[in-house]
């Protein structure tokens, strides 16, 4: 069982390293982040910041901690892309400003706790639950935005496909290696949310293609 768990862990580690690349490339290629939910981006930011406390506080495997660092850095690049390409309206500028201040303050708090604070098991478990809630809900703003605009053009199909694959790998690792329940439950429910995104991506793609033909 542990061999399966470590195999799945190493496989998910390799995928996590490149997980954000399709989305970052799509943003760069389009020179726009229109259609990509900044609220989904913000929830993912919160997930990774909480994961710093959970992963290091619970002394998770080194792959888990490296993935947290890579994910945070990838989201920082995407944050710059929102700033560079996506602030078309005053509402978007205001939302981006508030999110930037929030992330900066929260990042500072996490750094202070890791360097100078007392990171006990209870604090790490609370951070783990926050991470779990984020992983269960981060797709919701994007799903709503896709539905409202009847389009999913801002979301990378490859990014969502990799998300589904990671949900399977993460769930397998959590159960095989005996991780805590936040790590066991989250991927299974997130899998369902990513399936909805896949359906939306294909549906709006074919709908747009059909309207162009007509």
C-alpha positions in Angstrom: 0.0 0.0 0.0 2.8 2.4 0.9 4.5 1.7 -2.4 1.4 2.7 -4.3 1.1 5.8 -2.1 4.6 6.9 -2.8 4.3 6.2 -6.5 1.2 8.3 -6.6 2.9 11.0 -4.5 5.9 11.2 -6.9 3.6 11.2 -9.9 1.5 14.0 -8.5 4.6 15.9 -7.6 5.8 15.8 -11.2 2.4 17.1 -12.4 2.2 19.8 -9.8 5.5 21.2 -11.0 3.9 22.0 -14.4 0.2 22.3 -13.3 -0.1 26.1 -13.8 2.0 26.3 -16.9 -0.9 25.7 -19.4 -3.0 28.5 -17.7 0.0 30.8 -17.5 0.8 30.2 -21.2 -2.8 30.8 -22.2 -2.9 34.1 -20.3 0.4 35.1 -22.0 -0.7 34.0 -25.4 -4.0 35.9 -25.2 -2.4 38.9 -23.5 -5.6 38.9 -21.5 -7.0 37.3 -18.4 -10.7 38.0 -19.3 -12.8 35.0 -18.5 -10.5 33.8 -15.8 -12.0 34.3 -12.4 -9.9 36.5 -10.1 -11.9 35.1 -7.2 -10.7 31.5 -8.1 -7.2 32.9 -8.2 -7.6 34.5 -4.8 -9.0 31.3 -3.2 -6.0 29.3 -4.6 -3.7 31.9 -3.2 -5.3 31.4 0.3 -5.0 27.6 -0.1 -1.3 27.7 -0.8 -0.6 30.2 2.0 -2.5 28.0 4.5 -0.7 25.0 3.0 2.7 26.5 4.1 1.5 26.2 7.7 -0.1 22.8 7.3 2.7 21.2 5.3 5.6 22.5 7.5 3.6 22.3 10.7 2.7 18.6 10.2 6.1 17.8 8.7 4.6 16.5 5.5 6.7 14.7 2.9 9.2 17.0 1.1 7.3 16.6 -2.2 4.2 18.2 -0.5 6.2 21.2 0.8 8.1 21.8 -2.5 4.7 21.7 -4.4 3.4 24.4 -2.0 6.3 26.6 -2.9 6.0 26.0 -6.6 2.2 26.6 -6.5 2.6 29.9 -4.6 5.3 31.1 -7.1 3.1 30.2 -10.1 0.2 32.1 -8.6 2.4 35.1 -8.0 3.2 35.0 -11.8 -0.5 34.8 -12.6 -1.1 37.7 -10.2 1.2 39.8 -12.3 -0.6 38.7 -15.4 -3.9 39.9 -13.9 -2.2 43.3 -13.3 -0.6 43.4 -16.7 -3.4 42.1 -18.9 -6.7 42.0 -17.0 -7.6 45.3 -15.3 -10.1 46.7 -17.9 -12.6 48.3 -15.6 -12.6 50.2 -12.3 -14.3 47.3 -10.6 -11.6 44.9 -11.7 -8.9 47.4 -10.6 -10.6 47.7 -7.1 -10.9 44.0 -6.7 -7.3 43.4 -7.7 -6.1 46.1 -5.2 -8.0 44.6 -2.3 -6.8 41.1 -3.2 -3.2 42.2 -3.5 -3.4 43.9 0.0 -5.0 40.8 1.5 -2.4 38.5 0.0 0.5 40.7 1.1 -0.8 40.9 4.7 -1.5 37.2 4.9 1.9 36.3 3.3 3.6 38.4 5.9 1.6 36.7 8.7 2.6 33.2 7.4 6.3 34.2 7.2 6.2 35.6 10.7 4.6 32.4 12.1 7.0 30.1 10.2 10.1 32.1 11.4 9.2 33.5 14.8 5.9 32.1 15.9 5.0 28.8 17.6 3.7 26.5 14.9 2.0 23.7 17.0 -0.1 20.9 15.7 -3.4 22.7 16.5 -2.4 25.7 14.4 -1.3 23.4 11.5 -4.6 21.5 11.6 -6.6 24.7 11.5 -4.5 25.7 8.5 -5.2 22.3 7.0 -8.9 22.8 7.3 -8.7 26.2 5.6 -6.7 24.6 2.8 -9.4 21.9 2.6 -12.2 24.4 2.3 -10.3 26.3 -0.4 -9.7 23.1 -2.4 -13.4 22.3 -2.1 -14.5 25.7 -3.3 -11.9 27.3 -5.6 -13.7 26.1 -8.8 -17.1 27.6 -7.8 -16.3 31.3 -8.8 -15.0 30.0 -12.2 -18.1 27.8 -12.7 -20.4 30.7 -11.9 -18.5 33.1 -14.2 -18.5 30.6 -17.1 -22.3 30.2 -16.7 -22.9 34.0 -16.5 -20.9 34.8 -19.6 -21.8 31.6 -21.4 -18.1 31.2 -22.2 -15.0 29.5 -20.7 -12.4 31.1 -23.0 -10.3 32.3 -20.2 -9.7 28.9 -18.7 -7.1 26.4 -20.0 -8.5 23.0 -20.9 -5.1 21.4 -20.2 -5.0 23.0 -16.7 -8.4 21.5 -15.8 -7.4 18.1 -17.2 -4.3 18.1 -15.0 -6.4 19.2 -12.1 -8.6 16.1 -12.4 -5.5 13.9 -12.7 -4.0 15.5 -9.6 -7.3 14.9 -7.6 -7.0 11.2 -8.3 -3.3 11.1 -7.4 -3.7 13.2 -4.2 -6.6 11.1 -3.0 -4.6 7.9 -3.6 -1.6 9.2 -1.8 -3.6 10.5 1.2 -5.3 7.1 1.7 -2.3 4.9 1.1 0.0 6.9 3.3 -2.4 7.6 6.1 -2.5 11.4 5.9 -5.0 13.4 7.9 -8.6 13.7 6.8 -8.3 17.2 5.2 -6.0 15.6 2.7 -8.2 12.6 2.2 -11.6 14.3 1.7 -10.6 17.4 -0.3 -9.4 15.8 -3.6 -12.4 13.6 -3.9 -14.9 16.5 -3.8 -12.6 18.8 -5.9 -12.7 16.1 -8.5 -16.5 16.7 -9.0 -16.0 20.5 -9.4 -13.3 20.0 -12.0 -15.6 17.6 -13.9 -18.2 20.5 -14.1 -15.5 22.8 -15.5 -14.6 20.2 -18.1 -18.3 19.9 -19.2 -18.5 23.7 -19.4 -15.3 24.0 -21.4 -16.5 21.4 -24.0 -20.1 22.7 -24.1 -19.2 26.3 -24.6 -16.6 25.4 -27.1 -19.0 23.4 -29.3 -21.7 26.0 -28.8 -19.4 28.8 -30.0 -18.2 26.6 -32.9 -21.8 26.0 -33.9 -22.8 29.6 -33.8 -19.8 30.5 -36.0 -20.9 27.9 -38.6 -24.4 29.3 -38.6 
